[in-house]
Amino acid sequence: MPTYAYACKDCGHAFEIVQSFSDSSLTSCPECEGTLRKKFNSVGVVFKGSGFYRTDSRDSKGSSVSPAPAAAPAAPAPAAAAN
């Protein structure tokens, strides 16, 4: 369950509470019965490693990036000399 931060508009009391997604937001301060506001914090998401490029999860048919050219065929082996 997520933790939500609230602050009172009247007395400034700030606190955090664990609530379910289906629970209603709190509206009254537990200290002074004033009006509460929900505080929103930035989310610290860090993507590490490979696999976060636009083309990593797509097939080459729908991609606008052309696939790497195929390697040139190897030169045929020289014929054995007849004695």
mmCIF file of the N, C-alpha and C atoms, coordinates in Angstrom:
data_MODEL
# 
_entry.id   MODEL 
# 
loop_
_atom_site.group_PDB 
_atom_site.id 
_atom_site.type_symbol 
_atom_site.label_atom_id 
_atom_site.label_alt_id 
_atom_site.label_comp_id 
_atom_site.label_asym_id 
_atom_site.label_entity_id 
_atom_site.label_seq_id 
_atom_site.pdbx_PDB_ins_code 
_atom_site.Cartn_x 
_atom_site.Cartn_y 
_atom_site.Cartn_z 
_atom_site.occupancy 
_atom_site.B_iso_or_equiv 
_atom_site.pdbx_formal_charge 
_atom_site.auth_seq_id 
_atom_site.auth_comp_id 
_atom_site.auth_asym_id 
_atom_site.auth_atom_id 
_atom_site.pdbx_PDB_model_num 
ATOM 1   N N  . MET A 1 1  ? 0.837   -1.176  0.000   1.00 0.00 ? 1  MET A N  1 
ATOM 2   C CA . MET A 1 1  ? 0.000   0.000   0.000   1.00 0.00 ? 1  MET A CA 1 
ATOM 3   C C  . MET A 1 1  ? 0.887   1.247   0.000   1.00 0.00 ? 1  MET A C  1 
ATOM 4   N N  . PRO A 1 2  ? 0.472   2.261   -0.717  1.00 0.00 ? 2  PRO A N  1 
ATOM 5   C CA . PRO A 1 2  ? 1.281   3.469   -0.815  1.00 0.00 ? 2  PRO A CA 1 
ATOM 6   C C  . PRO A 1 2  ? 1.177   4.361   0.429   1.00 0.00 ? 2  PRO A C  1 
ATOM 7   N N  . THR A 1 3  ? 2.220   5.154   0.604   1.00 0.00 ? 3  THR A N  1 
ATOM 8   C CA . THR A 1 3  ? 2.260   6.133   1.688   1.00 0.00 ? 3  THR A CA 1 
ATOM 9   C C  . THR A 1 3  ? 1.966   7.507   1.100   1.00 0.00 ? 3  THR A C  1 
ATOM 10  N N  . TYR A 1 4  ? 1.018   8.221   1.704   1.00 0.00 ? 4  TYR A N  1 
ATOM 11  C CA . TYR A 1 4  ? 0.640   9.554   1.243   1.00 0.00 ? 4  TYR A CA 1 
ATOM 12  C C  . TYR A 1 4  ? 1.051   10.589  2.286   1.00 0.00 ? 4  TYR A C  1 
ATOM 13  N N  . ALA A 1 5  ? 1.481   11.746  1.820   1.00 0.00 ? 5  ALA A N  1 
ATOM 14  C CA . ALA A 1 5  ? 1.864   12.850  2.706   1.00 0.00 ? 5  ALA A CA 1 
ATOM 15  C C  . ALA A 1 5  ? 0.781   13.917  2.650   1.00 0.00 ? 5  ALA A C  1 
ATOM 16  N N  . TYR A 1 6  ? 0.417   14.424  3.819   1.00 0.00 ? 6  TYR A N  1 
ATOM 17  C CA . TYR A 1 6  ? -0.597  15.473  3.943   1.00 0.00 ? 6  TYR A CA 1 
ATOM 18  C C  . TYR A 1 6  ? -0.011  16.629  4.739   1.00 0.00 ? 6  TYR A C  1 
ATOM 19  N N  . ALA A 1 7  ? -0.545  17.824  4.518   1.00 0.00 ? 7  ALA A N  1 
ATOM 20  C CA . ALA A 1 7  ? -0.194  19.017  5.299   1.00 0.00 ? 7  ALA A CA 1 
ATOM 21  C C  . ALA A 1 7  ? -1.461  19.819  5.535   1.00 0.00 ? 7  ALA A C  1 
ATOM 22  N N  . CYS A 1 8  ? -1.566  20.363  6.718   1.00 0.00 ? 8  CYS A N  1 
ATOM 23  C CA . CYS A 1 8  ? -2.729  21.167  7.075   1.00 0.00 ? 8  CYS A CA 1 
ATOM 24  C C  . CYS A 1 8  ? -2.549  22.592  6.549   1.00 0.00 ? 8  CYS A C  1 
ATOM 25  N N  . LYS A 1 9  ? -3.578  23.125  5.924   1.00 0.00 ? 9  LYS A N  1 
ATOM 26  C CA . LYS A 1 9  ? -3.534  24.500  5.422   1.00 0.00 ? 9  LYS A CA 1 
ATOM 27  C C  . LYS A 1 9  ? -3.634  25.514  6.549   1.00 0.00 ? 9  LYS A C  1 
ATOM 28  N N  . ASP A 1 10 ? -4.232  25.124  7.670   1.00 0.00 ? 10 ASP A N  1 
ATOM 29  C CA . ASP A 1 10 ? -4.458  26.058  8.769   1.00 0.00 ? 10 ASP A CA 1 
ATOM 30  C C  . ASP A 1 10 ? -3.306  26.102  9.768   1.00 0.00 ? 10 ASP A C  1 
ATOM 31  N N  . CYS A 1 11 ? -2.905  24.949  10.298  1.00 0.00 ? 11 CYS A N  1 
ATOM 32  C CA . CYS A 1 11 ? -1.872  24.948  11.341  1.00 0.00 ? 11 CYS A CA 1 
ATOM 33  C C  . CYS A 1 11 ? -0.492  24.519  10.839  1.00 0.00 ? 11 CYS A C  1 
ATOM 34  N N  . GLY A 1 12 ? -0.419  23.980  9.611   1.00 0.00 ? 12 GLY A N  1 
ATOM 35  C CA . GLY A 1 12 ? 0.866   23.582  9.053   1.00 0.00 ? 12 GLY A CA 1 
ATOM 36  C C  . GLY A 1 12 ? 1.337   22.193  9.468   1.00 0.00 ? 12 GLY A C  1 
ATOM 37  N N  . HIS A 1 13 ? 0.542   21.472  10.231  1.00 0.00 ? 13 HIS A N  1 
ATOM 38  C CA . HIS A 1 13 ? 0.901   20.123  10.665  1.00 0.00 ? 13 HIS A CA 1 
ATOM 39  C C  . HIS A 1 13 ? 1.070   19.223  9.434   1.00 0.00 ? 13 HIS A C  1 
ATOM 40  N N  . ALA A 1 14 ? 2.201   18.528  9.351   1.00 0.00 ? 14 ALA A N  1 
ATOM 41  C CA . ALA A 1 14 ? 2.472   17.630  8.227   1.00 0.00 ? 14 ALA A CA 1 
ATOM 42  C C  . ALA A 1 14 ? 2.650   16.215  8.754   1.00 0.00 ? 14 ALA A C  1 
ATOM 43  N N  . PHE A 1 15 ? 2.134   15.241  8.008   1.00 0.00 ? 15 PHE A N  1 
ATOM 44  C CA . PHE A 1 15 ? 2.266   13.838  8.408   1.00 0.00 ? 15 PHE A CA 1 
ATOM 45  C C  . PHE A 1 15 ? 2.103   12.952  7.189   1.00 0.00 ? 15 PHE A C  1 
ATOM 46  N N  . GLU A 1 16 ? 2.497   11.678  7.360   1.00 0.00 ? 16 GLU A N  1 
ATOM 47  C CA . GLU A 1 16 ? 2.351   10.674  6.321   1.00 0.00 ? 16 GLU A CA 1 
ATOM 48  C C  . GLU A 1 16 ? 1.450   9.570   6.839   1.00 0.00 ? 16 GLU A C  1 
ATOM 49  N N  . ILE A 1 17 ? 0.715   8.948   5.936   1.00 0.00 ? 17 ILE A N  1 
ATOM 50  C CA . ILE A 1 17 ? -0.181  7.865   6.315   1.00 0.00 ? 17 ILE A CA 1 
ATOM 51  C C  . ILE A 1 17 ? -0.207  6.825   5.194   1.00 0.00 ? 17 ILE A C  1 
ATOM 52  N N  . VAL A 1 18 ? -0.276  5.557   5.572   1.00 0.00 ? 18 VAL A N  1 
ATOM 53  C CA . VAL A 1 18 ? -0.376  4.466   4.607   1.00 0.00 ? 18 VAL A CA 1 
ATOM 54  C C  . VAL A 1 18 ? -1.858  4.230   4.332   1.00 0.00 ? 18 VAL A C  1 
ATOM 55  N N  . GLN A 1 19 ? -2.237  4.338   3.053   1.00 0.00 ? 19 GLN A N  1 
ATOM 56  C CA . GLN A 1 19 ? -3.629  4.150   2.649   1.00 0.00 ? 19 GLN A CA 1 
ATOM 57  C C  . GLN A 1 19 ? -3.698  3.256   1.421   1.00 0.00 ? 19 GLN A C  1 
ATOM 58  N N  . SER A 1 20 ? -4.811  2.584   1.280   1.00 0.00 ? 20 SER A N  1 
ATOM 59  C CA . SER A 1 20 ? -5.068  1.787   0.089   1.00 0.00 ? 20 SER A CA 1 
ATOM 60  C C  . SER A 1 20 ? -5.446  2.728   -1.056  1.00 0.00 ? 20 SER A C  1 
ATOM 61  N N  . PHE A 1 21 ? -5.307  2.242   -2.280  1.00 0.00 ? 21 PHE A N  1 
ATOM 62  C CA . PHE A 1 21 ? -5.705  3.048   -3.435  1.00 0.00 ? 21 PHE A CA 1 
ATOM 63  C C  . PHE A 1 21 ? -7.200  3.345   -3.395  1.00 0.00 ? 21 PHE A C  1 
ATOM 64  N N  . SER A 1 22 ? -7.973  2.453   -2.830  1.00 0.00 ? 22 SER A N  1 
ATOM 65  C CA . SER A 1 22 ? -9.421  2.642   -2.804  1.00 0.00 ? 22 SER A CA 1 
ATOM 66  C C  . SER A 1 22 ? -9.902  3.531   -1.652  1.00 0.00 ? 22 SER A C  1 
ATOM 67  N N  . ASP A 1 23 ? -9.030  3.853   -0.697  1.00 0.00 ? 23 ASP A N  1 
ATOM 68  C CA . ASP A 1 23 ? -9.411  4.726   0.425   1.00 0.00 ? 23 ASP A CA 1 
ATOM 69  C C  . ASP A 1 23 ? -9.597  6.163   -0.055  1.00 0.00 ? 23 ASP A C  1 
ATOM 70  N N  . SER A 1 24 ? -10.513 6.868   0.579   1.00 0.00 ? 24 SER A N  1 
ATOM 71  C CA . SER A 1 24 ? -10.725 8.279   0.267   1.00 0.00 ? 24 SER A CA 1 
ATOM 72  C C  . SER A 1 24 ? -9.591  9.118   0.848   1.00 0.00 ? 24 SER A C  1 
ATOM 73  N N  . SER A 1 25 ? -9.313  10.254  0.221   1.00 0.00 ? 25 SER A N  1 
ATOM 74  C CA . SER A 1 25 ? -8.300  11.170  0.744   1.00 0.00 ? 25 SER A CA 1 
ATOM 75  C C  . SER A 1 25 ? -8.792  11.758  2.062   1.00 0.00 ? 25 SER A C  1 
ATOM 76  N N  . LEU A 1 26 ? -7.860  12.030  2.961   1.00 0.00 ? 26 LEU A N  1 
ATOM 77  C CA . LEU A 1 26 ? -8.228  12.658  4.229   1.00 0.00 ? 26 LEU A CA 1 
ATOM 78  C C  . LEU A 1 26 ? -8.557  14.124  3.978   1.00 0.00 ? 26 LEU A C  1 
ATOM 79  N N  . THR A 1 27 ? -9.483  14.670  4.766   1.00 0.00 ? 27 THR A N  1 
ATOM 80  C CA . THR A 1 27 ? -9.906  16.055  4.551   1.00 0.00 ? 27 THR A CA 1 
ATOM 81  C C  . THR A 1 27 ? -9.729  16.943  5.772   1.00 0.00 ? 27 THR A C  1 
ATOM 82  N N  . SER A 1 28 ? -9.648  16.347  6.980   1.00 0.00 ? 28 SER A N  1 
ATOM 83  C CA . SER A 1 28 ? -9.520  17.190  8.175   1.00 0.00 ? 28 SER A CA 1 
ATOM 84  C C  . SER A 1 28 ? -8.263  16.824  8.952   1.00 0.00 ? 28 SER A C  1 
ATOM 85  N N  . CYS A 1 29 ? -7.591  17.829  9.471   1.00 0.00 ? 29 CYS A N  1 
ATOM 86  C CA . CYS A 1 29 ? -6.349  17.685  10.218  1.00 0.00 ? 29 CYS A CA 1 
ATOM 87  C C  . CYS A 1 29 ? -6.631  16.989  11.559  1.00 0.00 ? 29 CYS A C  1 
ATOM 88  N N  . PRO A 1 30 ? -5.799  16.012  11.941  1.00 0.00 ? 30 PRO A N  1 
ATOM 89  C CA . PRO A 1 30 ? -6.004  15.349  13.231  1.00 0.00 ? 30 PRO A CA 1 
ATOM 90  C C  . PRO A 1 30 ? -5.619  16.245  14.415  1.00 0.00 ? 30 PRO A C  1 
ATOM 91  N N  . GLU A 1 31 ? -4.875  17.323  14.172  1.00 0.00 ? 31 GLU A N  1 
ATOM 92  C CA . GLU A 1 31 ? -4.445  18.225  15.244  1.00 0.00 ? 31 GLU A CA 1 
ATOM 93  C C  . GLU A 1 31 ? -5.470  19.330  15.521  1.00 0.00 ? 31 GLU A C  1 
ATOM 94  N N  . CYS A 1 32 ? -5.921  20.003  14.440  1.00 0.00 ? 32 CYS A N  1 
ATOM 95  C CA . CYS A 1 32 ? -6.782  21.181  14.639  1.00 0.00 ? 32 CYS A CA 1 
ATOM 96  C C  . CYS A 1 32 ? -8.112  21.111  13.906  1.00 0.00 ? 32 CYS A C  1 
ATOM 97  N N  . GLU A 1 33 ? -8.377  19.990  13.213  1.00 0.00 ? 33 GLU A N  1 
ATOM 98  C CA . GLU A 1 33 ? -9.592  19.822  12.410  1.00 0.00 ? 33 GLU A CA 1 
ATOM 99  C C  . GLU A 1 33 ? -9.654  20.786  11.224  1.00 0.00 ? 33 GLU A C  1 
ATOM 100 N N  . GLY A 1 34 ? -8.491  21.346  10.830  1.00 0.00 ? 34 GLY A N  1 
ATOM 101 C CA . GLY A 1 34 ? -8.424  22.249  9.679   1.00 0.00 ? 34 GLY A CA 1 
ATOM 102 C C  . GLY A 1 34 ? -8.436  21.466  8.367   1.00 0.00 ? 34 GLY A C  1 
ATOM 103 N N  . THR A 1 35 ? -8.339  22.189  7.271   1.00 0.00 ? 35 THR A N  1 
ATOM 104 C CA . THR A 1 35 ? -8.374  21.595  5.934   1.00 0.00 ? 35 THR A CA 1 
ATOM 105 C C  . THR A 1 35 ? -7.013  21.024  5.563   1.00 0.00 ? 35 THR A C  1 
ATOM 106 N N  . LEU A 1 36 ? -7.010  19.798  5.048   1.00 0.00 ? 36 LEU A N  1 
ATOM 107 C CA . LEU A 1 36 ? -5.767  19.154  4.626   1.00 0.00 ? 36 LEU A CA 1 
ATOM 108 C C  . LEU A 1 36 ? -5.569  19.286  3.129   1.00 0.00 ? 36 LEU A C  1 
ATOM 109 N N  . ARG A 1 37 ? -4.319  19.237  2.732   1.00 0.00 ? 37 ARG A N  1 
ATOM 110 C CA . ARG A 1 37 ? -3.986  19.141  1.310   1.00 0.00 ? 37 ARG A CA 1 
ATOM 111 C C  . ARG A 1 37 ? -3.011  17.987  1.155   1.00 0.00 ? 37 ARG A C  1 
ATOM 112 N N  . LYS A 1 38 ? -3.123  17.277  0.055   1.00 0.00 ? 38 LYS A N  1 
ATOM 113 C CA . LYS A 1 38 ? -2.228  16.162  -0.216  1.00 0.00 ? 38 LYS A CA 1 
ATOM 114 C C  . LYS A 1 38 ? -0.958  16.705  -0.854  1.00 0.00 ? 38 LYS A C  1 
ATOM 115 N N  . LYS A 1 39 ? 0.188   16.288  -0.354  1.00 0.00 ? 39 LYS A N  1 
ATOM 116 C CA . LYS A 1 39 ? 1.475   16.723  -0.902  1.00 0.00 ? 39 LYS A CA 1 
ATOM 117 C C  . LYS A 1 39 ? 1.943   15.682  -1.912  1.00 0.00 ? 39 LYS A C  1 
ATOM 118 N N  . PHE A 1 40 ? 2.507   16.152  -3.013  1.00 0.00 ? 40 PHE A N  1 
ATOM 119 C CA . PHE A 1 40 ? 3.016   15.254  -4.037  1.00 0.00 ? 40 PHE A CA 1 
ATOM 120 C C  . PHE A 1 40 ? 4.523   15.434  -4.139  1.00 0.00 ? 40 PHE A C  1 
ATOM 121 N N  . ASN A 1 41 ? 5.235   14.331  -4.126  1.00 0.00 ? 41 ASN A N  1 
ATOM 122 C CA . ASN A 1 41 ? 6.690   14.354  -4.226  1.00 0.00 ? 41 ASN A CA 1 
ATOM 123 C C  . ASN A 1 41 ? 7.114   13.801  -5.572  1.00 0.00 ? 41 ASN A C  1 
ATOM 124 N N  . SER A 1 42 ? 8.305   14.143  -5.986  1.00 0.00 ? 42 SER A N  1 
ATOM 125 C CA . SER A 1 42 ? 8.822   13.589  -7.226  1.00 0.00 ? 42 SER A CA 1 
ATOM 126 C C  . SER A 1 42 ? 9.172   12.125  -7.006  1.00 0.00 ? 42 SER A C  1 
ATOM 127 N N  . VAL A 1 43 ? 9.052   11.370  -8.061  1.00 0.00 ? 43 VAL A N  1 
ATOM 128 C CA . VAL A 1 43 ? 9.329   9.945   -7.994  1.00 0.00 ? 43 VAL A CA 1 
ATOM 129 C C  . VAL A 1 43 ? 10.751  9.722   -8.476  1.00 0.00 ? 43 VAL A C  1 
ATOM 130 N N  . GLY A 1 44 ? 11.529  9.025   -7.706  1.00 0.00 ? 44 GLY A N  1 
ATOM 131 C CA . GLY A 1 44 ? 12.919  8.770   -8.077  1.00 0.00 ? 44 GLY A CA 1 
ATOM 132 C C  . GLY A 1 44 ? 13.061  7.484   -8.852  1.00 0.00 ? 44 GLY A C  1 
ATOM 133 N N  . VAL A 1 45 ? 12.902  7.552   -10.166 1.00 0.00 ? 45 VAL A N  1 
ATOM 134 C CA . VAL A 1 45 ? 13.042  6.375   -11.013 1.00 0.00 ? 45 VAL A CA 1 
ATOM 135 C C  . VAL A 1 45 ? 14.351  6.496   -11.767 1.00 0.00 ? 45 VAL A C  1 
ATOM 136 N N  . VAL A 1 46 ? 15.165  5.460   -11.693 1.00 0.00 ? 46 VAL A N  1 
ATOM 137 C CA . VAL A 1 46 ? 16.441  5.452   -12.398 1.00 0.00 ? 46 VAL A CA 1 
ATOM 138 C C  . VAL A 1 46 ? 16.486  4.195   -13.255 1.00 0.00 ? 46 VAL A C  1 
ATOM 139 N N  . PHE A 1 47 ? 16.682  4.356   -14.545 1.00 0.00 ? 47 PHE A N  1 
ATOM 140 C CA . PHE A 1 47 ? 16.805  3.216   -15.449 1.00 0.00 ? 47 PHE A CA 1 
ATOM 141 C C  . PHE A 1 47 ? 18.273  2.901   -15.614 1.00 0.00 ? 47 PHE A C  1 
ATOM 142 N N  . LYS A 1 48 ? 18.650  1.682   -15.260 1.00 0.00 ? 48 LYS A N  1 
ATOM 143 C CA . LYS A 1 48 ? 20.045  1.267   -15.382 1.00 0.00 ? 48 LYS A CA 1 
ATOM 144 C C  . LYS A 1 48 ? 20.121  0.070   -16.310 1.00 0.00 ? 48 LYS A C  1 
ATOM 145 N N  . GLY A 1 49 ? 21.223  -0.036  -17.016 1.00 0.00 ? 49 GLY A N  1 
ATOM 146 C CA . GLY A 1 49 ? 21.444  -1.193  -17.873 1.00 0.00 ? 49 GLY A CA 1 
ATOM 147 C C  . GLY A 1 49 ? 20.939  -0.963  -19.278 1.00 0.00 ? 49 GLY A C  1 
ATOM 148 N N  . SER A 1 50 ? 21.047  -2.004  -20.079 1.00 0.00 ? 50 SER A N  1 
ATOM 149 C CA . SER A 1 50 ? 20.593  -1.906  -21.464 1.00 0.00 ? 50 SER A CA 1 
ATOM 150 C C  . SER A 1 50 ? 19.110  -2.242  -21.525 1.00 0.00 ? 50 SER A C  1 
ATOM 151 N N  . GLY A 1 51 ? 18.490  -1.951  -22.644 1.00 0.00 ? 51 GLY A N  1 
ATOM 152 C CA . GLY A 1 51 ? 17.095  -2.296  -22.831 1.00 0.00 ? 51 GLY A CA 1 
ATOM 153 C C  . GLY A 1 51 ? 16.139  -1.148  -22.677 1.00 0.00 ? 51 GLY A C  1 
ATOM 154 N N  . PHE A 1 52 ? 16.623  0.078   -22.672 1.00 0.00 ? 52 PHE A N  1 
ATOM 155 C CA . PHE A 1 52 ? 15.736  1.214   -22.499 1.00 0.00 ? 52 PHE A CA 1 
ATOM 156 C C  . PHE A 1 52 ? 15.742  2.144   -23.713 1.00 0.00 ? 52 PHE A C  1 
ATOM 157 N N  . TYR A 1 53 ? 16.100  1.589   -24.875 1.00 0.00 ? 53 TYR A N  1 
ATOM 158 C CA . TYR A 1 53 ? 16.084  2.383   -26.091 1.00 0.00 ? 53 TYR A CA 1 
ATOM 159 C C  . TYR A 1 53 ? 14.792  2.129   -26.837 1.00 0.00 ? 53 TYR A C  1 
ATOM 160 N N  . ARG A 1 54 ? 14.397  3.049   -27.653 1.00 0.00 ? 54 ARG A N  1 
ATOM 161 C CA . ARG A 1 54 ? 13.121  2.971   -28.364 1.00 0.00 ? 54 ARG A CA 1 
ATOM 162 C C  . ARG A 1 54 ? 13.036  1.729   -29.237 1.00 0.00 ? 54 ARG A C  1 
ATOM 163 N N  . THR A 1 55 ? 14.129  1.320   -29.835 1.00 0.00 ? 55 THR A N  1 
ATOM 164 C CA . THR A 1 55 ? 14.111  0.213   -30.786 1.00 0.00 ? 55 THR A CA 1 
ATOM 165 C C  . THR A 1 55 ? 14.346  -1.142  -30.131 1.00 0.00 ? 55 THR A C  1 
ATOM 166 N N  . ASP A 1 56 ? 14.589  -1.218  -28.841 1.00 0.00 ? 56 ASP A N  1 
ATOM 167 C CA . ASP A 1 56 ? 14.911  -2.495  -28.217 1.00 0.00 ? 56 ASP A CA 1 
ATOM 168 C C  . ASP A 1 56 ? 13.742  -3.466  -28.184 1.00 0.00 ? 56 ASP A C  1 
ATOM 169 N N  . SER A 1 57 ? 12.526  -2.995  -28.094 1.00 0.00 ? 57 SER A N  1 
ATOM 170 C CA . SER A 1 57 ? 11.390  -3.903  -27.970 1.00 0.00 ? 57 SER A CA 1 
ATOM 171 C C  . SER A 1 57 ? 10.570  -3.999  -29.247 1.00 0.00 ? 57 SER A C  1 
ATOM 172 N N  . ARG A 1 58 ? 11.114  -3.546  -30.341 1.00 0.00 ? 58 ARG A N  1 
ATOM 173 C CA . ARG A 1 58 ? 10.373  -3.562  -31.601 1.00 0.00 ? 58 ARG A CA 1 
ATOM 174 C C  . ARG A 1 58 ? 11.050  -4.487  -32.603 1.00 0.00 ? 58 ARG A C  1 
ATOM 175 N N  . ASP A 1 59 ? 10.246  -5.033  -33.508 1.00 0.00 ? 59 ASP A N  1 
ATOM 176 C CA . ASP A 1 59 ? 10.834  -5.838  -34.570 1.00 0.00 ? 59 ASP A CA 1 
ATOM 177 C C  . ASP A 1 59 ? 11.344  -4.922  -35.678 1.00 0.00 ? 59 ASP A C  1 
ATOM 178 N N  . SER A 1 60 ? 12.167  -5.451  -36.542 1.00 0.00 ? 60 SER A N  1 
ATOM 179 C CA . SER A 1 60 ? 12.798  -4.614  -37.573 1.00 0.00 ? 60 SER A CA 1 
ATOM 180 C C  . SER A 1 60 ? 11.813  -4.212  -38.666 1.00 0.00 ? 60 SER A C  1 
ATOM 181 N N  . LYS A 1 61 ? 10.657  -4.903  -38.795 1.00 0.00 ? 61 LYS A N  1 
ATOM 182 C CA . LYS A 1 61 ? 9.685   -4.553  -39.842 1.00 0.00 ? 61 LYS A CA 1 
ATOM 183 C C  . LYS A 1 61 ? 9.046   -3.195  -39.592 1.00 0.00 ? 61 LYS A C  1 
ATOM 184 N N  . GLY A 1 62 ? 8.688   -2.903  -38.343 1.00 0.00 ? 62 GLY A N  1 
ATOM 185 C CA . GLY A 1 62 ? 7.994   -1.667  -38.035 1.00 0.00 ? 62 GLY A CA 1 
ATOM 186 C C  . GLY A 1 62 ? 8.916   -0.530  -37.644 1.00 0.00 ? 62 GLY A C  1 
ATOM 187 N N  . SER A 1 63 ? 10.183  -0.797  -37.567 1.00 0.00 ? 63 SER A N  1 
ATOM 188 C CA . SER A 1 63 ? 11.121  0.211   -37.108 1.00 0.00 ? 63 SER A CA 1 
ATOM 189 C C  . SER A 1 63 ? 11.544  1.121   -38.243 1.00 0.00 ? 63 SER A C  1 
ATOM 190 N N  . SER A 1 64 ? 11.771  2.390   -37.938 1.00 0.00 ? 64 SER A N  1 
ATOM 191 C CA . SER A 1 64 ? 12.245  3.312   -38.953 1.00 0.00 ? 64 SER A CA 1 
ATOM 192 C C  . SER A 1 64 ? 13.764  3.238   -39.095 1.00 0.00 ? 64 SER A C  1 
ATOM 193 N N  . VAL A 1 65 ? 14.389  2.483   -38.214 1.00 0.00 ? 65 VAL A N  1 
ATOM 194 C CA . VAL A 1 65 ? 15.836  2.323   -38.275 1.00 0.00 ? 65 VAL A CA 1 
ATOM 195 C C  . VAL A 1 65 ? 16.128  1.111   -39.139 1.00 0.00 ? 65 VAL A C  1 
ATOM 196 N N  . SER A 1 66 ? 16.956  1.283   -40.170 1.00 0.00 ? 66 SER A N  1 
ATOM 197 C CA . SER A 1 66 ? 17.247  0.157   -41.051 1.00 0.00 ? 66 SER A CA 1 
ATOM 198 C C  . SER A 1 66 ? 18.199  -0.795  -40.356 1.00 0.00 ? 66 SER A C  1 
ATOM 199 N N  . PRO A 1 67 ? 18.040  -2.098  -40.611 1.00 0.00 ? 67 PRO A N  1 
ATOM 200 C CA . PRO A 1 67 ? 18.923  -3.069  -39.974 1.00 0.00 ? 67 PRO A CA 1 
ATOM 201 C C  . PRO A 1 67 ? 20.343  -2.919  -40.505 1.00 0.00 ? 67 PRO A C  1 
ATOM 202 N N  . ALA A 1 68 ? 21.291  -3.417  -39.753 1.00 0.00 ? 68 ALA A N  1 
ATOM 203 C CA . ALA A 1 68 ? 22.697  -3.336  -40.158 1.00 0.00 ? 68 ALA A CA 1 
ATOM 204 C C  . ALA A 1 68 ? 22.884  -4.123  -41.446 1.00 0.00 ? 68 ALA A C  1 
ATOM 205 N N  . PRO A 1 69 ? 23.731  -3.634  -42.371 1.00 0.00 ? 69 PRO A N  1 
ATOM 206 C CA . PRO A 1 69 ? 23.950  -4.357  -43.635 1.00 0.00 ? 69 PRO A CA 1 
ATOM 207 C C  . PRO A 1 69 ? 24.602  -5.707  -43.359 1.00 0.00 ? 69 PRO A C  1 
ATOM 208 N N  . ALA A 1 70 ? 24.255  -6.671  -44.200 1.00 0.00 ? 70 ALA A N  1 
ATOM 209 C CA . ALA A 1 70 ? 24.831  -8.011  -44.058 1.00 0.00 ? 70 ALA A CA 1 
ATOM 210 C C  . ALA A 1 70 ? 26.314  -7.958  -44.422 1.00 0.00 ? 70 ALA A C  1 
ATOM 211 N N  . ALA A 1 71 ? 27.062  -8.832  -43.808 1.00 0.00 ? 71 ALA A N  1 
ATOM 212 C CA . ALA A 1 71 ? 28.500  -8.884  -44.090 1.00 0.00 ? 71 ALA A CA 1 
ATOM 213 C C  . ALA A 1 71 ? 28.718  -9.339  -45.529 1.00 0.00 ? 71 ALA A C  1 
ATOM 214 N N  . ALA A 1 72 ? 29.758  -8.841  -46.158 1.00 0.00 ? 72 ALA A N  1 
ATOM 215 C CA . ALA A 1 72 ? 30.080  -9.221  -47.528 1.00 0.00 ? 72 ALA A CA 1 
ATOM 216 C C  . ALA A 1 72 ? 30.440  -10.700 -47.559 1.00 0.00 ? 72 ALA A C  1 
ATOM 217 N N  . PRO A 1 73 ? 30.032  -11.422 -48.611 1.00 0.00 ? 73 PRO A N  1 
ATOM 218 C CA . PRO A 1 73 ? 30.367  -12.845 -48.675 1.00 0.00 ? 73 PRO A CA 1 
ATOM 219 C C  . PRO A 1 73 ? 31.874  -13.025 -48.730 1.00 0.00 ? 73 PRO A C  1 
ATOM 220 N N  . ALA A 1 74 ? 32.322  -14.090 -48.118 1.00 0.00 ? 74 ALA A N  1 
ATOM 221 C CA . ALA A 1 74 ? 33.763  -14.373 -48.095 1.00 0.00 ? 74 ALA A CA 1 
ATOM 222 C C  . ALA A 1 74 ? 34.227  -14.754 -49.497 1.00 0.00 ? 74 ALA A C  1 
ATOM 223 N N  . ALA A 1 75 ? 35.473  -14.429 -49.820 1.00 0.00 ? 75 ALA A N  1 
ATOM 224 C CA . ALA A 1 75 ? 36.046  -14.765 -51.114 1.00 0.00 ? 75 ALA A CA 1 
ATOM 225 C C  . ALA A 1 75 ? 36.214  -16.288 -51.196 1.00 0.00 ? 75 ALA A C  1 
ATOM 226 N N  . PRO A 1 76 ? 35.978  -16.883 -52.375 1.00 0.00 ? 76 PRO A N  1 
ATOM 227 C CA . PRO A 1 76 ? 36.121  -18.335 -52.501 1.00 0.00 ? 76 PRO A CA 1 
ATOM 228 C C  . PRO A 1 76 ? 37.584  -18.747 -52.266 1.00 0.00 ? 76 PRO A C  1 
ATOM 229 N N  . ALA A 1 77 ? 37.745  -19.927 -51.715 1.00 0.00 ? 77 ALA A N  1 
ATOM 230 C CA . ALA A 1 77 ? 39.099  -20.432 -51.433 1.00 0.00 ? 77 ALA A CA 1 
ATOM 231 C C  . ALA A 1 77 ? 39.798  -20.676 -52.763 1.00 0.00 ? 77 ALA A C  1 
ATOM 232 N N  . PRO A 1 78 ? 41.113  -20.429 -52.837 1.00 0.00 ? 78 PRO A N  1 
ATOM 233 C CA . PRO A 1 78 ? 41.833  -20.674 -54.105 1.00 0.00 ? 78 PRO A CA 1 
ATOM 234 C C  . PRO A 1 78 ? 41.820  -22.153 -54.436 1.00 0.00 ? 78 PRO A C  1 
ATOM 235 N N  . ALA A 1 79 ? 41.747  -22.463 -55.726 1.00 0.00 ? 79 ALA A N  1 
ATOM 236 C CA . ALA A 1 79 ? 41.719  -23.857 -56.188 1.00 0.00 ? 79 ALA A CA 1 
ATOM 237 C C  . ALA A 1 79 ? 43.057  -24.506 -55.925 1.00 0.00 ? 79 ALA A C  1 
ATOM 238 N N  . ALA A 1 80 ? 43.025  -25.772 -55.622 1.00 0.00 ? 80 ALA A N  1 
ATOM 239 C CA . ALA A 1 80 ? 44.260  -26.518 -55.347 1.00 0.00 ? 80 ALA A CA 1 
ATOM 240 C C  . ALA A 1 80 ? 45.039  -26.683 -56.654 1.00 0.00 ? 80 ALA A C  1 
ATOM 241 N N  . ALA A 1 81 ? 46.325  -26.531 -56.581 1.00 0.00 ? 81 ALA A N  1 
ATOM 242 C CA . ALA A 1 81 ? 47.178  -26.631 -57.767 1.00 0.00 ? 81 ALA A CA 1 
ATOM 243 C C  . ALA A 1 81 ? 47.298  -28.109 -58.181 1.00 0.00 ? 81 ALA A C  1 
ATOM 244 N N  . ALA A 1 82 ? 47.139  -28.391 -59.463 1.00 0.00 ? 82 ALA A N  1 
ATOM 245 C CA . ALA A 1 82 ? 47.256  -29.778 -59.961 1.00 0.00 ? 82 ALA A CA 1 
ATOM 246 C C  . ALA A 1 82 ? 48.714  -30.074 -60.230 1.00 0.00 ? 82 ALA A C  1 
ATOM 247 N N  . ASN A 1 83 ? 49.215  -31.270 -59.891 1.00 0.00 ? 83 ASN A N  1 
ATOM 248 C CA . ASN A 1 83 ? 50.620  -31.677 -60.144 1.00 0.00 ? 83 ASN A CA 1 
ATOM 249 C C  . ASN A 1 83 ? 50.708  -32.585 -61.278 1.00 0.00 ? 83 ASN A C  1 
# 
